[in-house]
C-alpha cells in the first residue's frame, strides 16, 4: 500500500497528526495496536491532566475534542438540568482535572472526528496492528510492515512521511533512528535534577490502571494474586513502607502522607480522598441515580519500578498487572473495602484493567534541538523570568516537571516549570529526513519529558507534525529546510496560527506564571 503519510500509533498525538494532515488534503494511513483510539486518554485509562488556561489556549483540535465529549454527554446521558446547562460540564468531578470523563466516550468521539475522512477514503485506519519491520534507504524510511494482531497477516505501507506516534517510540528502534533511552547525565545536559551520569535503565515507573465503583454491603473480592505476598512485604527505596497501603510520600517534599479512600484527610498533605482524585463519573451529575460514582485507580501504589520497559519489556508488563491486582485485593481485604467492584465495561476489557499500561517515558529521538530543564524549569532559570522563548515555536504546553519513581530506585522528581512552547527543532531527528515523532518520543530529556508528556501537549505535537508534513508535501520542502529557513518557517507558523488556529505564544503574564 502507498500513501502520503503513515501514522503509526493511534494515541492523541497520532490522531491529531492524521486529522491535521488529511484536513490539509493528504492521504493518510493511521494504525493502532488496540481496538480503541486515544492512547493515554482511553486505552491507558488516564483522565486528562490539563493546565488552568486550557479553555482559552488549547490547540484547535484538542478544543474540538473536549467540546465534542461534552456534547456526547449532553446528547446521551440523563444529566441534571444544572449539569446540562453548565458550559464547562465535568462528568466525573475529579480532582486531577476540571474535565474527567469515561475513556470509551473519548474513544467514541475520536471515531466521530475521523468518520467523514474515513468515508471519503482519504483516511484508512488499521486497528489492532503493530509495526514489526521498518525498511530504510540511507536517511529515508521507505516502508513499514504492520502485523494484524488478530489474524497474523502483514501489510507493508510505503509513505512520503512516516510519523512515529507509538507509546514507546517503536519505529526508532526498528528503523535504526538515533535515540536516547532513560536518563541523560548532568555531565551531558547540565540539568540541575539529572543524575550525575547517564543511565539508560533509569526510567519512570509505569502503571496498569483500572476502574472501580463501590457497592457497600457487597463482596466483590477478587482471587488472591500470585504475587500478593511479594508486593505486601516489599519496601521500595522511595516508600515509607509497603506499597499496599494508604501511605505514600508527597512528590514535591517527599514527606510521608496518609490517604483515606472515600473521605478527605484533614491533613494538608492529602486534602481530598483518593477516590475523588481521578473520578470519571459523578452520580450527582445525573438524574438517574443508578449511575454510580466511578473512579480510575491511577495512584502511586500502582507505580511499577522493579524492571524497566526498555530496551525490552521482559516480564515487566505481567509484573505490573500483578501489582495492580495485588493493590486491589489489599483494598478489598486488609484495606476493609470488599464492596470495591471492577468495571470492565468502563475499561473495554474482560478483566477490568486498562487495555494497556500507562506509559510515562519512551525512546526519545536525538533531535536537532533538545529541550532542557534550563529552558523551562523555574529553579533552573533563576536568573530569568518565564520560560525560554523559541523562535521556531509550533505550540504550547504547561505542566510541572513530574517524574514518578524510577527503575533506578530514584524517588519523585516534582519541580515547578513555567508554561512553555514546543520548539520545532525538538520534532526533527538529527539524521533521518522523513520520520517525525508525535508522542513522548520528541527531543526532550528524561527530565523535561516530565512536563511534555501529558494529554494537551501530545495532541499539540501531533497537530504540529500533521501540519508540517502537509506543508512540506505542498511546498516540496524537508522539515529540516522549513526549520532552518526563516521565510519557510514563517510560512509554516502562519499555517499553524492563522489557518489551523493553533496558539504559538503565551501572553507574558502566563509565560511567567508560577504556582506560588
N, C-alpha and C positions, 0 to 999 in steps of 0.2 A: 504494500500500500504506500502511496505517496501523498504528501500533504505539505502545506506551507509551514505549519507549526505543529510540533508534537509536544504535548504537555504530559509528563509522566508524574502522576500523583494528583489525586483529586481533593486535597485539603483546601483550606481557604485560599492559599496562595495560588494553587493550581487552577481552581475555579475562576479566580479573579483574572489570572493571565489568559485563560481560554476565552472568557467572556469578552475581555477587552480586545483581544486580537480578532475575534470573529466580528465584533462590532465595527472594527476598522477594515472589514472586508476580506479577512484572511480565512482560508480553510484550516480547520483545527481538528486534531485528534487528541482527546483527553482520556487518560487511563486512571484507574483507581483499584487498589488491591482488595477493598472490601465491597460490600453492597450498599454503602452509604457514602455520598459525597460530604465533605465538610471537615475531615481530619479532626483536629483537636476540639472543634465545636460540637462534633456529632459522634463519630466512631470512637473517639477517645474520651468522650463524656465530660468535657470541661466547659462550664458556662463561661461566657466572655469576661476576660479581665480588661477593663477599659479605663481610660483617663477621664478626668472630670469635665473635659471640654468636648467629649465625643459627639454630642448633639450638634455642635456648631462646626467642628473641624474634623469630621470623618471623611475619608476618601469616598468619592461619589457612589461607587458600587457597594461599599460597606454600609453607607447610609441607606441605600435601597434595600439591602438585605435586612437591616434592622426594622425598617418601615414595613416590609412585607411580612415579617414574622409577627409583628403586632396586628397587622390586618388579618392574618391567618387565625389568630385567637379571636378577634372580633367576629369573624365570619362563622367560626365553627364551634365556639365554646359558650356555655351558659354563664357569661360574665355578669356580675352585679352591675347595676346602672352606673355606679361610681367608677368601677374598673373600666367599663366600656367607654366611658366619657373621658378617661384620663389620656391625654395625648402622649404621655410617657408611660403607658401601660407596662407594668413589670409583672409578668405572670408568676414568678417564683418568690419575689420579695427577698431574695438572698442578699447577704451582706457583701459578698465579693464584688458585686457589680450592681449598677442600677437597672440591669436588664438581664434577668436569669430566666431561662425557658427550657423546655424539653428538647433533647437533641434530635428526635425524629421530626419535630416541627421544623427545625432548621434544615434538616435533610430534605424535607418536602418542599420547602421554599427554594432551596438551591436548584432542585429539579424544575420548579416552575420558571426560574430565571433562565435556565438553559433550554426550556422546551421549544420556543419558536425557532431557535437556531438549529436544534436537532431536526425539527420538522423540515427545515429548508435543505438539509443535507450538508450544510457547511460546517457543522459540528458533529463529529462522531465520537461517542463515548463508549469505551470498553471498561465495563465494571468487572471486578474480580480478576484483574490482570496485573501481573507484576513483571518488572524487567528482569531478563536473565542474561542478556548479552548486548554489548554496545559495539558497533562497527565504526572504526575510525580510519581516517586517511590524513596522516600528518596532524595538523591543528584543527581538523574538521571532524565533527561527529556526523557520520553518513547515515546511520540507521540504528534503530533499537529493536531488539527482538523481545516480545512480550509473551508470557505464558498465561493461558487461561487456567485459573486455579480450580475450576470446576471440571474441565474436560482433559486438561493436559495439552491441548492444542496450542500451537505457537503461531504468532503473526509478526512479521517484520515490517516496520514502518520507517520509511526514509522521509526526511523533512529538511527544509532550508534552515529552520531553527529548532533546537531541542531545549525544552525547559525542564530542569530537574526540580520538581516540586515534591519529591518523596520526603518521607518523615526523617530518614537517616542519611540523605544525600547518596542514594544508592548508585546513581549514574556516575558520580565522581569516582567511585571505586571501580565500577565495571568499565568505564571509559578511560581510565588512567589519567584523569584530570587532577592536577596538583591540588592537594587539600591538606587540611590540618585535622587532627583528632585530639580531643582532650584539651588540657591546659597548656598554654604558652608560658614560658618563664619570664620572670621580671627582668632577667638579663636580656631578653629579646625585645620586650614591649615597653619596659619602664613603668608598667602599671602598678599602682600602689597595692592593689589587693591580689595581684598574681602571685603564685608560688615562686620561690627563688629560681627554680629551674623548670623546664618543660617536663610534663608528664602526660603522655598520650592516654594513660589509663585513669587519669583524674577527670572523671565525667560526672555530670549531675545525675542524681538519683532519678529514676523514672517510677511511675505509679500505675497500677492497674485498678482503675476506678470502678465503682458500682453504684447502683441506685437503690434507695430504701424508702419504704413507708413504715410507720409504726402502728401496730394494732394492739393496744393494751389488753391484757387478759388472754391473749392467744399465744401459742407457742410455735414459732417458725424456725427453731434452731436447726441449723444445717448439720451435716455429718462432720465429725471432728477431722480437720485437715491433717494430712500426713505429717506436715512439718510443724504442727502446733507447738509441741514442746520446745523445738529449736527456737522459734520466734518468741515464745513466752520467756525463755531462760537466757536469751542472748541480749547483751547490752552493747549497743553501738558506742563507739568512742565519743560521739557527739550528743548522746542522750543521757538524761539523768537516771534512767532505769530501763525497764523493758519497753519496747515499742508497743506492746499490747497493754496499753494503759491510757488513762486520761491525762497523763503528764507528758509535757514536751518542753521546749525552750522557746523563748521569744527570739525570732530570727535576727532582729536588729541588735539586741543587747546580750543574747544568749543566756538570759535569766530563766530560771525554772518557772513554769506556769502550770496551773491546774485548770482543766476544762470540765464543763458539765455538758451532757449530751443534749438535754431538752430545755435547760434553763440557763440564763446568763449567770456567770460567776461575778460576784461583787467586785472582785479584783480587777484593776485597770488592765492587767496583762491579758485577761480573757473576758472582755466586756460583753460578749454575746455568746449564745450557745453554739456548739459545734453544728447542730442541726441546721441552724439558720445560715451558716457560713456559705454553703453552696446549694441552698434550697431552690428547686426549679419549678415547683408547683406550690402555690399557697392557697389553701382551701378557702380563705377569706375572700379571694377574688371571684368566687363562683357561687351562683345561686344554688346549684346542685351540690349539696354538701357531701354527696357520695364521692366527689373528687377530693382525695386526701392531700395533706401536705406530703410532698416527695422531696427528698434531698439526694444530692450526689456526694458520696464519700470520696473526696479527694483531699484528704487531710494528711498531716505529716506522718501519721502512723503507717501510711501506705508507701512511703518512700523506700524503694528497694536500692540498696547500696552495696551489697556484698560483691557483685561482679559487674563489670562494665558491659554495655551492649556492643561496643565497637572495640576491635575490628569485627568480631563475630559474636553473635548473641549467646552462643554456647547454651547453657541451661538456665540463663538468667531470666528468660521470659517465664518459664514454668515456675521458677522460684518466686518470682514477683506475684504471680497468681496465688501461690500458696500463702504468701504473706498477707495478701488482701483477704483471703478467705479465713485465715487464722485470726485476723483482727475482728472480722465479723463474728466468728464463733466466740471469741473472747467477749465481745459486747453482749452477745446473747446469753452467755453463761456467767462467767465471773463478773462481767460488767453489769449484769442484772436486767437486761432488756431482751427477754425471749420473744417479745412481740415484734422485733425488727424483722421485716419481710423484704426479701429481694424482689425487684420489679423488672423481670426480664422483658416485659413488654415495652418498658422505657428504654432499655439498652439495645433492643433489637437482637437479643441473643437468647439461647436456650437456658443459660445458667445465671443470668442477671449481672454478669460482669460486662464491662465495655468490650466492644468488638476488638479493640487493640489497646495497648498501653499508652499512657500519656507520656510522650517523649519530650523532654526539655532541651536536649542537646544532640546535635547531629555532626556529621562531617561538615567542614566549612571550606569553601574554596580559598585558595591563595589568590587574592584579588588584587586588582590594580591599586586599590586603596583599602586599608583595613581600619575599621572604627575601633579606637582605643578608649580606655577609661578616661584618658586625658581630654577626650573630645566631649564627653557627656557627664562624667561624674562630678558631683558638687565638690567633694573634698579634693579631688584631683585637679580641679580648676579653681583652686583657692584664690589665684591672682586674677581671675576673670569673673565676669558676671554673665551667667547664662551659658548655654551650650555653644559649641563651635558652629559657625555659620558656613555651610557648604555651598560653594558656587554651583555645584552640579546636583543640587537637591532634586529629588523625584517624589518626595512625600514626607509625611510627618509621623511622629510617634511619641509616646510618653509612657514610661513605666520605671519603677525603681530597678536598679541592678539587683536582681533577685536570683541568687543561686542556691538551690537546695543542697543538702549534704551530698558529698561526692563519694565515689568509689575508692578514693584515696584516703578516706577517713576524715576529710575536712568537714567542718560544721558549716552552717549557713554563712553565706556572704550576702548581706542585705543592706545596701547602702543607697543613699539618695542620688538620683540623677535628674538633670534638667530635662524639660521637654526638648526633643531633638528632631533633626532632619535625617532622612535616608539619603546617603550620597550615592550617585550613580556608580562611582568607582568601586563601591563595595559589591556591585552586582556583575562585575566583569572579570572573568578569570584572567590570570596573567598570561596565558598562552592560547587556550582553545578559543576559536573565533565565533562559534555558533551555538554554544551551550550557555544558558543563563540559569541562575538559581532563583527559586521562588518559594523558599520555606525558611527553615532555620539554618540553611547552608550557605548564607551570604558571607561576605568578608567582614565578620566580626571576630572578636577573640572569645575565649572561654568566659572572660569577664563581661564584655559588652553584649554577648549573646543573652545575658541575663535580663536585658531590657529591650532587646529587639525580637524576642521570641513569641510575643503574645498576639492574640487574635487580630486586632486592628492593624498592627504593623505587618503581619504576614499578608493580610489582604492588600495592603498598600504596596508591598513589594511585588506581589503578583500583578497588580494593576499596572505598575510602572514597567514591569518586564513585558506584559502583553502589549502595551503601547509602544515599547521600544522595538519589538520585533516587527510590529505593524509599520512603524515609521521607517525602519531600516529597509524593509522589503519595498516600500513605496519609493524611497529615495535612492536605493541602490548603495547603501552605506553599511559599514560594520558598526556594531556597538562601540568599539574602541574609537573609531573615527568620530562618532557622534559626541562622545565624551570629550575628546581632545581637540575638537574644532569649535571655537566659541560660537560661530554662526549656526552650525548644525545643532549644537547643544541648546541654543536659544530657541531654535525652531521646535525641537523636541519638547522642551519645557513649556512652550506655548501650546503645543498639542495637549499636554497634561493639564495645564491650568485653565485654558480657555475652552477647548473642545470637550475635555472629559471632566472638567470642574473639580480637579484634584488640588487641594491647597498645598503649597510648596514651602511656605514660610509661616512661622508663628508670629503673632503680634509680640512686640517686645515685652509687654507685661507678662505674657505667658512663657516666652522663651527663657525668661529669668526667674520664673516661679520656683519657690522652694516649699517643701512640705511644711517646714516650720513657720 
